[in-house]
Amino acid sequence: MIRATFAGFNTALSALQANQKKLDVTGQNLANMTTEGYTRQALKTSGVNYENPTSFYMNENDVNVGFGVAMNGMTQMRDQFLDIQYRDSNANTSYNKTLADSLDSMSQFLDETKLDGLRASFDNIQTALTNMQDPSKVNDPVYEGELRSRMEATATLFNNTASSISQAMVNEYQKIDGDGSSENGYADKINQLLADIGDLNVKIKKNQLLGNSALELQDTRNQKIDELSSYIPIEVSYFTEKYDVNVNGKTVQRDRGLNYDSFGNATGKSGFPEDLKISLVYTKTDANGKNPKEYSVTLVNGSDVRDNKKNYGSVSVTVDGKTKYNTDGSLNKDFRAYDGKVNSATGQVQQVQLAFSQAESYSISKDANGHNIVDSNGNAVSDYQEESMTTDNHIDKDEGDYATVRFKSGSAQASLDMLADNTSSLNNGSIYRSYDYYMQRLDTLANTFAMDMNRYNYMGVRNTYPTDAKNMESFLNGLTATELSNRNQDADKSTFLLLVNSGSSNAADSQTANNITAATISISKDWVNGNTHIGTYGDPLQGNSGTDTTLHMLQAVSTTHSAIGNRSYADEMNSISTYLANDAYNNSNAQKTNQAVLDSISSSKDQISGVSLDEEAANMMTYVSSYNAAAKLMSSLDQTLQTLISMAG
């Protein structure tokens, strides 16, 4: 069989066109070497040949060869496996970075190795009490004034530390909600990213249906997906649309990504564009905080926006289960702005949660028997379905209920962990302790210290020592805050309360021993005004010395107390500081490890997706050589044709 006259020219022309396009792609890559998020592009080509097979017995002159090169489209040099690894590692690293900032903020006022704080203050009180052991000094206003000054300084340190923790909690909340700051919080950023990715899904799909691969739009989408992975753990997957066909009166669902024969058997891929889906991964435990199970909620669902429905979900912030705004956009009157304080109804610090609504999507409607509902034309009837989930760091404080919903990583979960209540902080899957954990320990320390000082001074002022040493502990325990407060208000007797509630949280507690915390502890006004003094009645079990009250207080400072873990006041502060230091150290090690993994994955990604000047220069030389060879082929064919024409003439 004689070859077509201009067939060789077509082959050479396809080679010229393909190599010219490859040079264009090389230029595009070089031009975007420093463009953030740009992925190296490449031209997909394949050899042109007959689709039908040639018989083995045909004449050798009929071998199908030499029909040129076909340009099949543009592609990006990406590795989806590396993308998955990068986003997982990015979420882990972001979790540690956020925790590092939070723990560092607490170290500014709790790390006793860096400052003379409460630990040193208790030492100063011990020194002042030691100076008052001499009977000649116990009534000396100078020495009592020194003790009062030391205790006042300690109370002020408690107040300032509690205030700093409360402010740190509010700052942490602002990271999530953005309330009160000039920047958007995690919730706003997540919502914007979900909306952008959903919109890009639609634009990319429309371009691909028109034959444009929209690679630059895909780069933008990948950037936003990578950013989203720093806030919450996500899973990215791809799928093709499903559609319904009527086959013999029955509705059958098929995949647009596949071709089907007349029998409904898949015969291969159709080339229909894929859609992108993003899911949020979370774990849920049982009522005892055990047996975690993994779940997911769809946040971006392809490009289906029929009936103006959204192909992306959203997140909202709740405080104690209440959102700031109602569904109609009006302000929720039941919402109480976050201030890091205890909710009187639950007895817990305010609980911050994230509630996610799932992307709306079509699903086939079913009848009571579970069969597909079809319309008069036999088409399946579809309805939009929406689901939602709420993270709840502590669902119910009663009856030991520690059920939790928790993300496995991400900046948002780091902030939620830091804002968890004291109990949930140790039962929500986090290995780090929350602000409330440290606040509760400070509250217990402040209350224990105040109650001890007040109880011993009560005995020294009112001369109410027990006569049996075995009854001392039960006697002291019987002097509750309410008992001390009631007896201190007896107008016929001298007041004895040294450390009281300032009333800053509840006016009814002012100047009483009730509900003393780190935030409310203060020196009593009566002591400041000179109406209250250190008791001088002696303990009969200690020889009725006038310094027995001072000695009891001194012993209380140096001995251990069951309420604070069988530690002394100073040792309890050391313990609190050590716990914080350990958390910071462990998190720092985890951050270094995760950052090293992330850097390694980023390097591997860059080797595949990044633009290399050396590699592109080598490609350029190859394409230029191929282009010149194709041009030489065309010249040779032209000379051959000219020779044939001359011979024929």
C-alpha positions as CSV (number, residue, x, y, z in Angstrom):
1,M,0.0,0.0,0.0
2,I,1.4,3.4,-1.0
3,R,1.7,5.9,1.8
4,A,-0.4,9.1,1.5
5,T,1.6,11.9,-0.1
6,F,1.5,14.4,2.8
7,A,1.3,11.8,5.6
8,G,5.0,12.4,6.5
9,F,4.4,16.1,6.6
10,N,1.5,15.6,9.1
11,T,3.9,13.5,11.3
12,A,6.6,16.2,11.2
13,L,4.0,18.9,11.8
14,S,2.6,17.1,14.9
15,A,6.2,16.8,16.2
16,L,6.8,20.5,15.6
17,Q,3.5,21.4,17.4
18,A,4.1,19.1,20.3
19,N,7.7,20.3,20.9
20,Q,6.6,23.9,20.6
21,K,3.9,23.3,23.2
22,K,6.5,21.6,25.5
23,L,8.7,24.7,25.1
24,D,5.7,26.9,26.1
25,V,5.1,24.7,29.1
26,T,8.8,25.0,30.1
27,G,8.6,28.7,29.8
28,Q,5.4,28.7,32.0
29,N,7.2,26.7,34.6
30,L,10.3,28.9,34.6
31,A,8.1,32.0,34.8
32,N,6.4,30.7,37.9
33,M,9.5,29.4,39.8
34,T,8.8,31.8,42.7
35,T,5.0,31.8,42.5
36,E,3.6,30.5,45.8
37,G,1.7,27.3,45.5
38,Y,2.5,26.8,41.8
39,T,2.8,23.2,40.7
40,R,5.1,22.2,37.9
41,Q,3.2,21.4,34.7
42,A,3.8,18.9,31.9
43,L,2.3,18.1,28.5
44,K,0.8,14.6,28.2
45,T,1.6,13.1,24.7
46,S,1.0,9.7,23.0
47,G,1.9,8.1,19.7
48,V,-0.7,8.3,17.0
49,N,-1.7,5.0,15.4
50,Y,-4.6,3.1,14.0
51,E,-7.1,2.0,16.7
52,N,-7.9,-1.2,14.9
53,P,-5.3,-4.0,15.1
54,T,-3.4,-5.1,12.0
55,S,-3.5,-8.7,11.0
56,F,-0.3,-10.7,11.5
57,Y,-0.8,-12.1,8.0
58,M,-1.0,-8.6,6.2
59,N,1.7,-7.5,3.9
60,E,4.7,-6.0,5.8
61,N,4.2,-2.8,3.9
62,D,1.0,-2.2,5.7
63,V,2.6,-2.0,9.2
64,N,0.9,0.9,11.0
65,V,3.7,3.3,11.9
66,G,4.7,6.9,11.5
67,F,1.5,8.8,12.1
68,G,3.0,11.3,14.6
69,V,2.3,12.4,18.2
70,A,-0.9,13.4,19.9
71,M,-1.2,16.1,22.6
72,N,-3.6,14.6,25.2
73,G,-3.7,17.6,27.6
74,M,-1.9,19.3,30.5
75,T,-1.2,17.7,33.8
76,Q,0.4,18.7,37.2
77,M,3.3,16.9,38.7
78,R,1.8,16.0,42.1
79,D,1.8,13.0,44.3
80,Q,-1.5,12.5,46.1
81,F,0.1,10.3,48.7
82,L,2.6,13.1,49.6
83,D,-0.3,15.5,49.8
84,I,-2.1,13.3,52.3
85,Q,1.1,12.9,54.4
86,Y,1.7,16.7,54.2
87,R,-1.8,17.6,55.4
88,D,-1.7,15.1,58.3
89,S,1.7,16.3,59.4
90,N,0.7,19.9,59.0
91,A,-2.3,19.4,61.3
92,N,0.0,17.7,63.9
93,T,2.6,20.5,63.7
94,S,0.0,23.3,63.9
95,Y,-1.4,21.6,67.1
96,N,2.0,21.7,68.8
97,K,2.7,25.2,67.6
98,T,-0.6,26.5,69.1
99,L,0.0,24.7,72.3
100,A,3.6,26.0,72.5
101,D,2.2,29.6,72.4
102,S,-0.4,28.8,75.1
103,L,2.0,27.1,77.4
104,D,4.6,29.8,76.9
105,S,2.0,32.5,78.0
106,M,1.4,30.6,81.2
107,S,5.0,30.2,81.9
108,Q,5.2,34.0,82.2
109,F,3.4,33.9,85.5
110,L,3.6,30.2,86.7
111,D,7.2,29.2,86.0
112,E,8.8,29.6,89.4
113,T,12.2,28.9,88.0
114,K,12.1,32.2,86.1
115,L,10.5,34.5,88.7
116,D,10.1,35.0,92.5
117,G,6.4,34.1,92.7
118,L,4.2,32.3,95.1
119,R,6.9,29.8,96.0
120,A,9.2,32.6,97.3
121,S,6.2,34.4,98.9
122,F,5.5,31.4,101.1
123,D,9.1,31.4,102.1
124,N,8.7,35.0,103.1
125,I,5.7,34.2,105.3
126,Q,7.6,31.4,106.9
127,T,10.4,33.8,107.7
128,A,8.0,36.4,109.2
129,L,6.3,33.7,111.4
130,T,9.7,32.5,112.5
131,N,10.6,36.0,113.6
132,M,7.4,36.1,115.7
133,Q,8.2,33.0,117.8
134,D,9.7,35.1,120.6
135,P,7.0,36.0,123.2
136,S,8.3,39.5,123.2
137,K,7.6,39.9,119.5
138,V,4.2,38.2,119.1
139,N,2.4,41.4,120.3
140,D,4.8,43.8,118.5
141,P,2.9,45.6,115.8
142,V,6.1,45.9,113.7
143,Y,6.4,42.1,113.5
144,E,2.7,41.5,113.0
145,G,2.8,44.3,110.3
146,E,5.6,42.4,108.6
147,L,3.5,39.2,108.6
148,R,0.4,41.0,107.4
149,S,2.5,42.6,104.6
150,R,3.8,39.2,103.5
151,M,0.4,37.6,103.5
152,E,-1.0,40.6,101.6
153,A,1.7,40.2,99.0
154,T,0.9,36.5,98.7
155,A,-2.8,37.3,98.3
156,T,-2.0,39.8,95.6
157,L,0.2,37.3,93.8
158,F,-2.7,34.8,93.8
159,N,-5.0,37.5,92.5
160,N,-2.6,38.5,89.7
161,T,-1.8,34.9,88.7
162,A,-5.5,34.1,88.5
163,S,-6.2,37.2,86.5
164,S,-3.4,36.3,84.1
165,I,-4.8,32.8,83.6
166,S,-8.3,34.2,83.0
167,Q,-6.9,36.7,80.5
168,A,-5.0,33.9,78.8
169,M,-8.3,31.9,78.5
170,V,-10.0,34.9,76.9
171,N,-7.1,35.3,74.5
172,E,-7.3,31.6,73.6
173,Y,-11.0,32.0,73.0
174,Q,-10.3,34.9,70.7
175,K,-8.1,32.6,68.6
176,I,-11.2,30.5,67.9
177,D,-13.9,33.1,67.7
178,G,-12.0,36.2,66.8
179,D,-14.3,38.1,69.2
180,G,-12.6,41.3,70.6
181,S,-9.6,41.1,68.2
182,S,-8.8,42.6,64.9
183,E,-8.2,39.3,63.3
184,N,-10.5,36.5,62.2
185,G,-10.7,33.5,64.5
186,Y,-10.2,29.9,63.5
187,A,-14.0,29.5,62.9
188,D,-14.1,32.5,60.5
189,K,-11.0,31.3,58.6
190,I,-12.3,27.8,58.3
191,N,-15.7,29.0,57.0
192,Q,-14.0,31.3,54.4
193,L,-11.7,28.4,53.3
194,L,-14.6,26.0,53.0
195,A,-16.6,28.6,50.9
196,D,-13.5,29.3,48.7
197,I,-12.8,25.6,48.1
198,G,-16.5,24.9,47.3
199,D,-16.5,27.8,44.8
200,L,-13.3,26.6,43.2
201,N,-14.8,23.1,42.9
202,V,-17.5,24.6,40.7
203,K,-15.2,26.8,38.6
204,I,-12.7,23.9,38.0
205,K,-15.5,21.5,37.1
206,K,-17.0,24.0,34.6
207,N,-13.6,24.6,33.0
208,Q,-12.8,20.9,32.8
209,L,-16.2,20.2,31.1
210,L,-15.2,22.7,28.5
211,G,-11.8,21.0,27.9
212,N,-9.7,23.4,30.1
213,S,-7.8,21.6,32.8
214,A,-7.8,24.8,35.0
215,L,-4.4,23.9,36.6
216,E,-3.9,27.4,38.1
217,L,-7.3,27.1,39.8
218,Q,-6.3,23.7,41.1
219,D,-3.1,25.2,42.5
220,T,-5.2,27.8,44.4
221,R,-7.5,25.1,45.7
222,N,-4.6,23.0,46.9
223,Q,-3.1,26.0,48.7
224,K,-6.4,26.6,50.5
225,I,-6.7,22.9,51.4
226,D,-3.2,22.9,52.8
227,E,-4.1,25.9,54.9
228,L,-7.4,24.3,56.1
229,S,-5.4,21.3,57.3
230,S,-3.5,23.4,59.8
231,Y,-6.8,24.2,61.6
232,I,-8.6,20.9,61.5
233,P,-7.7,17.3,60.5
234,I,-9.1,16.6,57.0
235,E,-9.3,13.8,54.5
236,V,-9.4,14.7,50.8
237,S,-10.8,12.2,48.3
238,Y,-12.0,12.3,44.7
239,F,-15.1,10.9,43.1
240,T,-17.2,11.2,39.9
241,E,-20.9,12.1,39.8
242,K,-23.6,9.5,40.0
243,Y,-26.7,9.6,37.9
244,D,-29.9,7.6,37.6
245,V,-31.2,5.8,34.6
246,N,-34.4,3.8,34.1
247,V,-33.7,0.2,33.1
248,N,-36.8,-1.9,32.5
249,G,-38.9,0.2,34.9
250,K,-36.2,0.2,37.6
251,T,-34.0,3.1,38.7
252,V,-30.3,2.2,38.4
253,Q,-27.5,4.4,39.6
254,R,-24.4,4.7,37.5
255,D,-21.1,6.5,37.6
256,R,-20.3,9.3,35.1
257,G,-16.7,8.4,35.3
258,L,-17.3,5.1,33.5
259,N,-18.6,4.0,30.1
260,Y,-21.3,1.3,30.0
261,D,-22.4,-1.2,27.3
262,S,-26.0,-2.0,26.4
263,F,-26.1,-4.6,29.2
264,G,-25.0,-2.1,31.9
265,N,-21.5,-3.4,32.2
266,A,-18.7,-0.9,32.8
267,T,-16.3,-0.9,29.9
268,G,-13.7,1.7,31.0
269,K,-13.3,5.2,32.1
270,S,-15.2,7.9,30.3
271,G,-12.9,10.8,31.1
272,F,-15.6,12.8,32.9
273,P,-14.0,15.2,35.4
274,E,-13.6,14.2,39.0
275,D,-15.0,16.1,42.0
276,L,-13.2,16.8,45.2
277,K,-14.5,15.9,48.6
278,I,-13.2,17.0,52.0
279,S,-14.2,15.3,55.3
280,L,-13.5,16.3,58.9
281,V,-12.2,13.4,61.0
282,Y,-13.0,13.1,64.7
283,T,-13.2,10.5,67.4
284,K,-16.0,9.9,69.9
285,T,-15.7,8.0,73.2
286,D,-18.3,6.3,75.3
287,A,-19.7,7.7,78.6
288,N,-16.6,6.8,80.5
289,G,-14.2,8.4,78.0
290,K,-13.1,5.0,76.7
291,N,-13.4,3.0,73.4
292,P,-12.8,5.8,71.0
293,K,-14.4,5.4,67.5
294,E,-13.6,7.4,64.4
295,Y,-16.2,9.3,62.5
296,S,-16.3,11.9,59.8
297,V,-18.5,14.7,58.5
298,T,-18.4,16.0,54.9
299,L,-17.4,19.7,54.8
300,V,-16.9,20.1,51.0
301,N,-18.9,17.9,48.6
302,G,-18.0,18.2,45.0
303,S,-19.5,20.8,42.8
304,D,-23.3,20.1,43.0
305,V,-25.0,23.4,43.7
306,R,-28.5,22.7,42.4
307,D,-31.3,24.8,43.8
308,N,-28.8,27.2,45.2
309,K,-27.7,24.7,47.8
310,K,-24.2,24.9,49.2
311,N,-21.6,22.3,48.4
312,Y,-19.7,23.2,51.5
313,G,-20.5,23.2,55.2
314,S,-19.7,25.7,58.0
315,V,-18.5,25.9,61.6
316,S,-19.9,27.9,64.5
317,V,-18.6,28.6,68.0
318,T,-20.7,27.8,71.0
319,V,-20.3,28.8,74.6
320,D,-22.0,26.5,77.1
321,G,-24.0,25.1,74.1
322,K,-25.3,28.5,73.0
323,T,-24.4,30.2,69.8
324,K,-24.0,34.0,69.5
325,Y,-26.5,34.3,66.7
326,N,-29.7,32.5,65.9
327,T,-30.3,30.9,62.5
328,D,-32.0,34.0,61.2
329,G,-28.9,36.1,62.1
330,S,-30.4,37.8,65.2
331,L,-28.5,38.0,68.4
332,N,-29.2,35.0,70.8
333,K,-30.4,36.5,74.1
334,D,-29.3,33.4,75.9
335,F,-25.7,33.7,74.8
336,R,-23.3,34.8,77.5
337,A,-20.0,36.1,76.1
338,Y,-17.0,34.1,77.1
339,D,-15.0,35.4,80.0
340,G,-13.4,32.3,81.3
341,K,-15.5,32.2,84.5
342,V,-17.5,29.5,86.1
343,N,-21.0,28.9,84.9
344,S,-23.2,28.9,88.0
345,A,-25.7,26.5,86.4
346,T,-23.1,23.8,85.7
347,G,-20.4,24.6,88.3
348,Q,-17.8,24.4,85.5
349,V,-15.7,27.0,83.7
350,Q,-17.5,28.0,80.5
351,Q,-17.3,25.3,77.8
352,V,-16.2,26.3,74.3
353,Q,-17.3,24.0,71.5
354,L,-17.2,23.9,67.7
355,A,-20.3,22.8,65.8
356,F,-19.9,21.8,62.1
357,S,-22.8,21.6,59.6
358,Q,-22.2,19.2,56.8
359,A,-22.2,20.2,53.1
360,E,-25.7,19.8,51.6
361,S,-25.9,16.9,49.1
362,Y,-28.5,15.0,47.2
363,S,-29.6,11.5,48.3
364,I,-32.2,9.2,46.8
365,S,-35.5,9.3,48.6
366,K,-36.8,6.0,49.9
367,D,-40.3,4.8,50.6
368,A,-41.4,2.9,53.8
369,N,-40.1,-0.3,52.3
370,G,-36.7,1.1,51.5
371,H,-37.3,1.3,47.8
372,N,-36.3,4.2,45.6
373,I,-39.0,6.8,45.0
374,V,-39.4,7.6,41.3
375,D,-41.4,10.3,39.5
376,S,-43.8,9.8,36.7
377,N,-40.9,9.5,34.2
378,G,-39.2,6.8,36.3
379,N,-36.5,9.1,37.6
380,A,-35.3,8.8,41.2
381,V,-36.5,11.6,43.4
382,S,-33.7,13.2,45.3
383,D,-33.7,15.4,48.4
384,Y,-30.9,17.5,50.0
385,Q,-29.6,16.0,53.2
386,E,-27.6,17.7,55.9
387,E,-26.0,16.4,59.0
388,S,-24.1,18.2,61.7
389,M,-21.8,17.4,64.6
390,T,-20.7,19.2,67.8
391,T,-17.5,18.9,69.6
392,D,-18.2,18.6,73.3
393,N,-15.1,18.4,75.6
394,H,-17.2,17.4,78.5
395,I,-20.9,16.4,77.9
396,D,-22.1,15.9,81.4
397,K,-20.2,16.6,84.7
398,D,-22.5,14.3,86.7
399,E,-22.2,10.6,87.3
400,G,-18.7,10.3,85.9
401,D,-19.8,10.9,82.4
402,Y,-16.7,11.7,80.3
403,A,-18.0,11.2,76.8
404,T,-16.0,13.3,74.4
405,V,-15.9,14.3,70.7
406,R,-12.4,15.3,69.7
407,F,-10.3,16.1,66.6
408,K,-7.0,14.2,66.4
409,S,-5.0,17.4,65.6
410,G,-5.0,20.9,64.3
411,S,-4.8,24.4,65.8
412,A,-8.5,24.5,66.7
413,Q,-8.2,21.3,68.8
414,A,-5.2,22.7,70.6
415,S,-7.2,25.8,71.7
416,L,-10.1,23.6,72.7
417,D,-7.8,21.4,74.8
418,M,-6.5,24.5,76.6
419,L,-10.0,25.8,77.2
420,A,-11.3,22.4,78.5
421,D,-12.5,22.3,82.1
422,N,-10.3,20.8,84.8
423,T,-11.9,17.4,84.7
424,S,-12.1,17.1,80.9
425,S,-8.5,18.2,80.7
426,L,-7.4,14.9,82.0
427,N,-10.1,12.8,80.3
428,N,-10.4,14.2,76.7
429,G,-7.5,12.4,75.0
430,S,-5.1,15.4,75.4
431,I,-1.8,14.7,77.2
432,Y,-1.6,18.4,78.1
433,R,-3.3,20.2,81.0
434,S,-5.7,23.1,80.4
435,Y,-5.8,26.6,81.9
436,D,-8.6,25.5,84.1
437,Y,-6.5,22.7,85.5
438,Y,-3.9,25.1,86.7
439,M,-6.6,27.5,87.9
440,Q,-8.2,24.8,90.0
441,R,-4.9,23.9,91.6
442,L,-4.2,27.5,92.5
443,D,-7.8,27.9,93.9
444,T,-7.3,24.8,96.1
445,L,-3.9,26.1,97.3
446,A,-5.3,29.5,98.1
447,N,-8.3,28.1,99.9
448,T,-6.2,25.6,101.9
449,F,-3.8,28.3,102.9
450,A,-6.5,30.8,103.9
451,M,-8.5,28.2,105.9
452,D,-5.5,27.0,107.8
453,M,-4.5,30.6,108.8
454,N,-8.0,31.5,109.8
455,R,-8.6,28.2,111.8
456,Y,-5.5,28.6,113.9
457,N,-6.1,32.3,114.5
458,Y,-9.7,31.5,115.6
459,M,-8.3,29.1,118.3
460,G,-5.8,31.7,119.4
461,V,-8.3,34.6,119.5
462,R,-11.3,32.7,121.0
463,N,-9.3,30.3,123.1
464,T,-11.1,27.3,121.7
465,Y,-8.3,24.7,121.6
466,P,-9.4,21.0,121.8
467,T,-8.1,19.3,125.0
468,D,-7.3,16.1,123.3
469,A,-4.6,15.9,120.6
470,K,-6.6,13.1,118.8
471,N,-9.5,15.5,118.3
472,M,-7.4,18.3,116.7
473,E,-7.9,17.2,113.1
474,S,-11.6,16.6,113.4
475,F,-11.9,19.9,115.3
476,L,-10.2,21.8,112.5
477,N,-12.3,20.1,109.8
478,G,-15.4,21.1,111.7
479,L,-14.4,24.7,111.4
480,T,-15.9,25.1,107.9
481,A,-15.8,28.3,105.9
482,T,-19.4,28.9,106.9
483,E,-18.7,28.3,110.6
484,L,-15.8,30.6,110.6
485,S,-17.7,33.3,108.7
486,N,-20.7,33.1,111.2
487,R,-18.5,33.2,114.3
488,N,-16.4,36.1,113.0
489,Q,-19.6,38.2,112.7
490,D,-20.3,37.8,116.4
491,A,-20.3,41.5,117.6
492,D,-19.5,40.6,121.2
493,K,-16.2,39.0,120.4
494,S,-13.0,40.1,118.6
495,T,-12.8,39.2,114.9
496,F,-10.2,36.7,113.9
497,L,-10.4,36.2,110.1
498,L,-7.1,37.1,108.5
499,L,-7.7,36.0,104.9
500,V,-11.1,36.5,103.4
501,N,-13.0,36.6,100.1
502,S,-12.8,40.0,98.5
503,G,-16.3,39.7,97.2
504,S,-15.1,40.5,93.6
505,S,-17.0,37.5,92.2
506,N,-20.0,37.5,94.6
507,A,-20.7,40.4,96.9
508,A,-22.4,38.1,99.4
509,D,-19.0,36.5,100.1
510,S,-17.3,39.7,100.8
511,Q,-15.1,39.7,104.0
512,T,-16.1,36.1,104.8
513,A,-14.2,32.8,104.6
514,N,-16.7,31.5,102.0
515,N,-15.6,30.4,98.6
516,I,-12.1,31.8,98.8
517,T,-10.2,31.3,95.5
518,A,-7.0,32.5,94.0
519,A,-8.9,35.3,92.3
520,T,-10.7,36.4,95.5
521,I,-8.3,35.8,98.3
522,S,-7.4,39.0,100.2
523,I,-6.4,40.4,103.6
524,S,-9.4,41.2,105.8
525,K,-10.3,44.8,106.3
526,D,-10.4,44.3,110.1
527,W,-6.8,43.2,110.1
528,V,-5.8,46.2,108.0
529,N,-7.8,48.5,110.3
530,G,-6.2,47.0,113.4
531,N,-9.4,45.4,114.7
532,T,-8.0,41.9,114.1
533,H,-4.7,40.6,115.5
534,I,-2.8,37.3,115.7
535,G,-4.3,35.3,118.6
536,T,-2.3,35.0,121.8
537,Y,-4.3,32.5,123.8
538,G,-2.1,29.4,124.4
539,D,-2.7,25.9,123.3
540,P,-3.0,23.7,126.5
541,L,-1.5,20.8,124.6
542,Q,1.6,23.1,123.8
543,G,2.0,24.7,127.3
544,N,-0.4,27.6,126.9
545,S,2.3,29.8,125.3
546,G,1.2,33.1,123.8
547,T,3.1,32.2,120.6
548,D,1.2,28.9,120.1
549,T,-0.9,30.5,117.3
550,T,2.2,31.6,115.5
551,L,3.8,28.2,116.0
552,H,0.7,26.5,114.6
553,M,0.8,28.8,111.5
554,L,4.5,28.1,111.1
555,Q,3.9,24.4,111.2
556,A,1.1,24.7,108.7
557,V,3.4,26.5,106.3
558,S,6.1,23.8,106.5
559,T,4.0,20.7,106.8
560,T,2.0,18.8,104.2
561,H,-1.7,19.0,103.5
562,S,-4.0,16.3,102.0
563,A,-6.1,18.9,100.1
564,I,-3.1,19.8,98.0
565,G,-1.7,16.3,97.4
566,N,0.1,15.9,100.7
567,R,2.5,18.7,99.8
568,S,3.4,21.9,101.6
569,Y,2.3,25.2,100.2
570,A,5.7,25.9,98.6
571,D,6.0,22.4,97.3
572,E,2.6,22.6,95.7
573,M,3.8,25.6,93.8
574,N,6.9,23.7,92.8
575,S,4.7,20.9,91.6
576,I,2.4,23.2,89.6
577,S,5.5,24.8,88.0
578,T,7.0,21.4,87.3
579,Y,3.8,20.1,85.6
580,L,3.8,23.2,83.3
581,A,7.5,22.8,82.5
582,N,7.0,19.1,81.7
583,D,4.0,19.9,79.4
584,A,6.1,22.6,77.7
585,Y,9.1,20.2,77.3
586,N,7.0,17.3,76.0
587,N,5.2,19.6,73.5
588,S,8.5,21.1,72.4
589,N,9.9,17.7,71.6
590,A,6.7,16.7,69.8
591,Q,6.8,19.9,67.8
592,K,10.4,19.4,66.8
593,T,9.7,15.9,65.6
594,N,6.5,16.8,63.7
595,Q,8.3,19.8,62.2
596,A,11.1,17.6,61.0
597,V,8.6,15.2,59.4
598,L,6.8,18.1,57.8
599,D,10.0,19.6,56.4
600,S,11.0,16.2,55.0
601,I,7.6,15.8,53.3
602,S,7.7,19.4,52.0
603,S,11.2,18.6,50.5
604,S,9.8,15.5,48.8
605,K,6.9,17.5,47.5
606,D,9.2,20.2,46.1
607,Q,11.3,17.6,44.3
608,I,8.2,16.4,42.4
609,S,6.0,19.5,42.2
610,G,8.5,22.4,42.4
611,V,10.2,24.0,39.5
612,S,13.9,23.1,39.1
613,L,16.0,25.5,37.0
614,D,18.5,22.8,36.0
615,E,15.8,20.3,35.1
616,E,13.8,22.8,33.1
617,A,17.0,24.0,31.3
618,A,17.7,20.3,30.4
619,N,14.2,19.9,29.2
620,M,14.4,23.0,27.1
621,M,17.5,21.7,25.3
622,T,15.8,18.4,24.7
623,Y,12.7,20.0,23.2
624,V,14.7,22.4,21.0
625,S,16.7,19.4,19.7
626,S,13.5,17.5,19.0
627,Y,12.0,20.6,17.4
628,N,15.0,21.0,15.1
629,A,14.9,17.3,14.2
630,A,11.2,17.6,13.3
631,A,12.0,20.6,11.1
632,K,14.8,18.6,9.5
633,L,12.4,15.8,8.8
634,M,10.0,18.2,7.1
635,S,12.8,19.6,5.0
636,S,13.9,16.1,4.0
637,L,10.3,15.1,3.1
638,D,10.1,18.3,1.1
639,Q,13.2,17.5,-0.8
640,T,12.0,14.0,-1.5
641,L,8.7,15.3,-2.8
642,Q,10.5,17.8,-5.0
643,T,12.5,15.0,-6.5
644,L,9.4,12.9,-7.2
645,I,7.7,15.9,-8.8
646,S,10.8,16.5,-11.0
647,M,10.9,12.9,-12.0
648,A,7.2,13.0,-12.9
649,G,7.7,16.2,-14.9
